[in-house]
């Protein structure tokens, strides 16, 4: 039987640490802002947990890696980049009111980072624990994926600090997700004098949108959604080029392969048109089997907690695909990710911090007993 005694934690201290992180804005791809944010995260880690937090410099921004030392047993995984542009804080400053904390990134996912740090700080022994806070999760984790996978395999268990599911549930499964860009090349001509001399890329794109939409299989969890399209230059020119952006979500590896093959096989409808496809399902599906063992522990620690599979992806998709036990949604309770009404429930912060601490203790106890 796994046991862990929840300890009193200072919610006021957590709120102040959250304020510190939120007030250093960190939009993805803004390297100067991300450097300031990473330095702030590292300072918080060192101040609360001791030791040294290393900045791992990459083209996607600096990732923050902290280790308690000893044989690695559990990786706590987060990110410090947010989707909000610089200046959002001025319009939507950090505020605590009516039991909610608001401000850019409080739910996704700075609140989870703060909670995990305080949960670990309450433990007498933190050996075997690593924390990795990446700089590019919101834009695909291209510069952090290899490091995430390396540390996940070394540790053997992963706790992901993404915000909780609806109602505070944990995320026990995730769809694989990715983006495709379909480019259409046609031929320009005068729309009034010689419309037939051109190859209308916009018309070809319309055919492709309809073909692409047919690839979805919502009955088995596969969604294929054209989301952005662009074509043309002037109102009197037959468009020579068009692009279509498509969001894809799948629940199984088989569907990933089917959809990627279907995109590769897209063919033009108009004579003279050409189709080029880039992209793919970059985050593989996270099956619920990957979280089953850790979720059972979470249920013993917090009996009322629920688990659910969700459509969004996270870095937990990568670690689960490696066969590493992975439990997601351990961050803030709240909602409004990526939106102006984003919020964190203050009263849930201590409970979630203690849950992370309890899971860490349980994982390390199991590893020692093995």
N, C-alpha and C positions, 0 to 999 in steps of 0.2 A: 504494500500500500504506500503510495507516494504521499508524503505530508510536507507541508511548508507553512510555517506560521507567518501570517501577514503582520507586518510591523507598521507602526505609525510613521507616516511620511509628511513632510511639510509641503502642503499644496501651495502655500504662499511662495516658497522657494522655487517650486516648479513653475509657477506663473511668471516669476521674475526671470528665470532662465529662458522660458519661452519668449517673453518679451525681447530679451537680448537677441535671440536668433531671428525673430520675425523682423526686428528693426534693422537688420543687415540684409537688405534685399538681395535675392540670388536667382535672377532669371537664367534659365538654361542658355548656354552659348555665350553669355556675357562673362568673359574670362576674368576681367578685373573684379566684377561683383562676386563671382564665384570664389576667387582667391580670398577676398575679405570674409566671405561666409565660411569657407573652410577653416580659415584661421580662427574664427570665432568658435566654431564647433570644436576644434582641437583644444582651444583654451578651456572650454567648458568640460570636456572629457578629462583633461589633466587636473583641473581644479576639483572636480567631484570624485574622480576615481584614482588619481595619482598616475604615476608612470608618464610615458611620453606618447603622444599621438603624432604619427608621421603623416605628412602631406605627400601624396603620391601624384606628382605632376603628370598630366596628360594633355593631349590636344583638346579633350572635352572639358577640361578644368581639373582642379585638384580634388582628389578623393582623400578622405580622412580614414586612417587605419590605426586602431588602438588595440593593444593586446595586453592581457594581464600576465602573460608568461605561463610557463608550464606546458604540458602536452595539450594541444588544441582539442577542444571537445564541442564547442558550440559557437556558431557565427551569428551575431546579431546584425541584421542587414537593414540599412536605411539609405536615404538620399537627402541632400541639402539643397538641391536645385528646385525651383518652383516655376510655374507656368506664367507668372505675372511679370509684366515689364516694369522696369525702373519707373518710379513715380507713383506706383499703385499705393504705396504706404502713405503718401501724402493725402491721397483721396480716401483711403480706407485704413486709418491708423489702428495699431493694436489697442484693443479695448476689452475690458472685462465688465460685463453687465448682465444682470438677470441670470446668472449661472452659466453664461456662455463667454468664451474667449473668441474674439474675432480679429481678423487681420490676414494678410496674404500668407498662405502656407501653414496656418495653425493646424489644420486637419491633415493636409497632404504636403509634407508629413512631419513638420517640425515638432508638433506635439508628441508624436510617437518617439522621436529621438530623445526628447527631454524625459519622458516617462521611463524609458529604458535605462537611461543614465541614473536616475534616482532609484529605480528598482535595484540596479546593481550596486549602487553606493550603500544600500542597506544590508548587503550580504557581508558576512565576516570573511568569506573566502571567495575570491573571484578568479582563481587560477583556472586556466583552460578556456577562458572566455575571450573572444575577439569581437570587436565592433568595426564594421566597415560602412562608412557614410559616403555614398558616391555623389558625383557632380553632374551626371547626365542621364539619370533614370527617365526623366520626362521626355527625352528626345531619343530614346532607344537603347541607351547603355552601350553605345559602340566602343567607347574608350574604357569602360569599366567591366565589361562582361568577362573578359579573360581573368581578371583579378578576382572577381566574384566567384567564378567557377573554381579557381585554384584554391581559394580559402574555404569554400564550401566542402570540397573534397578532403581538404586537410582536417577540417573540424568534424565533419560527419553528421552534423545537424544544423538546421538553419531556422532562425526566428525572424520573421519579416515585419517591419514596423509600419507598414501601410495602415491607413485608417481602417477602423472597424467596419464591418458590413452593417446594413440597416438593423437598428435595434441593439447595436453593440456586439453582434455576432462575429466569430472568427471566420476567416476565409479559408475554406478547406479544399477548394478547387478553383482553378481559373481557366478560362479559354486561352488557347493560343491566339496571338493577334499579330497583325502585320499590315503594311501599306504597300499598295501597288501603284505605279505610275504608268499609264498607257499613253504613249505618244503617237499621234497620227501625222504623217507627212502627206500632203497633197500637192497641188500646183496652183499658184495664183493666176488669176486672169481678171480682166475688167468685168465687173458684175453686170454692166449694162450692154457693152459692146460685144463681148465674147464670153458669156457665162459658160457655154459648153466647152470652151477651150481649157477651162481649169478643172482641177480635181478638188472638190469641196471637202476640206478636212472637217468642217463642222458637221456636215451630213454624215460623213463616215463616223465621226465621234458619236453621233446620235445612235447609229446602228450598234456601235460597240457598247454604249451604255446599256442598251436593251439586252444585248448578249450577256454582258457581265452580270446584270441583275438576275439573270436566270441561273447563275451558278450557285446561288444560295440554297441551303437546305435547312430552313429554320426548324423543321420537324426533328432534326438530329443535332441542333445547336449551331449550325453553320450559317453565319450571316455574311453577305457580300454586298456592301453598300457604297455605291458611287457617291462621293461627298463633295468634290470640287471639280469644276470643268472650266476650261478657258479656250477661246478660239478667236481668230480674226484680228485684223488691224484697223481697217477702215470700212465704212458702210458701203463703199462701191467697189470693194475688192473681194473676189472669191477667196476664202481663207486657205492659206497654204499649210497651216499647222494648227493642231489642237492637242490639248492634254486632258486627261481624266485621272483623278486621284480616287482610289478605292480603299475603303477600310474593310478588313477581313477578320472574322473571329471564328475559331474552330475548337471543337472539344476533343478531337482525337488526332493522332499522328496520321492516320489514314486519310482523314479529310484534309489535312494540311497538304499531303502529297497530291490528292485529287485536284484541289483548287489551284495549286501552283502549276500542275500540268495543264489545267484548262486555260490559265492565263498564257502560258507559253504557246498554246495552240491557237490563240485568237488569230483570225484571218480577216483581211479586208473584204468589204462588200462592193466597193467601187473599183473599177478598173483604174490602175495607176496609183492607188493609195497604198501606203506602207504603214505597218504597225510595229512599234517597238515597245517592249514591256520591261520595266525595271521593278525591283523590290521583291518581297516575299513575306512569308509568315515568320518574322524575325524572332518572336517569342514563342517557343513551343508550348503546347498545352501542359497545365499542371493538373494531373489526375488526382482525384480525392484519395486514392490509395497512398499518395506521397505524404499526406498529412495525417493519416489515420492513427498512427502510433502516438504522435505528439498531441493530437486533438484529444485522445483518450486521457492523457495526462492532464491537459487543460481542464477537462470535465471533472476530474477528481479534485483539482485545485479550486475550481469555481463551478460547482455543480449546475448552476442555472444557465451557463453559457451555451449558446447555440453555434452551429457551424453551417456554412452554406457555400455553394459554388457560385462564382460571379463571372461576369463577362469581361471585366477589365483585366489587363495584364500587369505584371510587376516583375522585379528581378527574381522573385521566387519561382517564376516559370523556368528560368535557367537552371536553378539549383535542383528543382524537382526532376527536370529532364535528365539530370545526371544520376538519378536514383538516390539522392541525398534526402532524408526525411526533412520536410519543410512545412512550417505552419505560418500562415499569413494573417493579416488583419489584426495584429497585436498592438497597433498604435492607438491613436486617439479615438474616442467615441465622439461622434459628431456627424457632420455631413457637409454638402455643398462643395465638394472637391472641384477645383478649377473654376469656381463661380464666385460672384461678388458676395453671396450670402454664406460663404464658407464659415463654419463655426466648430468649436470644440466644447464638449460638456465638461465643465470644471469638476463637478462632483465625481466623475468617473476616473479622474487622473490617478489617484492613489491606488485604487483597485487594479487598474491596468498595469501600473508600475510593479505592484506586488505579484501580479500574474507572471510578468516577465521574469522576475526574480525566482519565483517558484519553479518555472519551467527550466531555468538555468540549473538550479539545484538538482532537479529530477534527472535532467540529461546527464549531468556530471556523475551523479550517483549510479545511474545505469551503466555509464561507460566504465566506472571503476569496478563494477560488479561483474562485467562481462569477462 
